[in-house]
Amino acid sequence: MPAEIDMYGVYLPSLLALMFLTLPLSLLVRRVLAWFGAYSLIWHRGLFDIALYLVLLQGMSLLSQWWFS
């Protein structure tokens, strides 16, 4: 993936774009986990949500490196 993305003359880091793309995916996964009742097995929901977001962000980063190479 390119290091920077041009948005109408403003250069944004590609990680910022990936963060914005990962947020809806994270919300969807969290909603599915809540629907299945998985949060009753998790000790600290906030820490789990942050860790889940970081894992999804890493996956999106690896996917974008594979896609754009």
CORKABEL-V916747 format. One record per residue. SS is DSSP state (H for helix, E for strand, L for the rest). D_LAST is the distance of its C-alpha to the last C-alpha in Angstrom with 2 decimals. Layout:
[[SS:D_LAST] [SS:D_LAST]]
This chain:
[[L:7.18] [L:9.72] [L:12.64] [E:15.15] [E:15.84] [E:18.79] [E:21.43] [L:24.36] [L:24.43] [E:23.83] [E:20.72] [E:19.69] [E:17.50] [H:14.47] [H:16.20] [H:19.18] [H:17.46] [H:16.13] [H:19.71] [H:21.19] [H:19.07] [H:19.98] [H:23.66] [H:24.64] [H:22.95] [H:24.91] [H:28.06] [H:27.73] [H:27.36] [H:30.28] [H:32.38] [H:31.82] [H:32.76] [H:35.83] [H:36.81] [H:36.75] [L:38.76] [H:36.35] [H:37.25] [H:40.74] [H:39.35] [L:37.41] [L:39.42] [L:37.78] [H:35.96] [H:34.61] [H:33.02] [H:31.56] [H:30.08] [H:28.43] [H:27.06] [H:25.81] [H:24.06] [H:22.38] [H:21.27] [H:19.86] [H:18.13] [H:16.52] [H:15.46] [H:14.01] [H:12.13] [H:10.69] [H:10.05] [H:8.30] [H:5.97] [H:5.49] [H:5.79] [L:3.80] [L:0.00]]
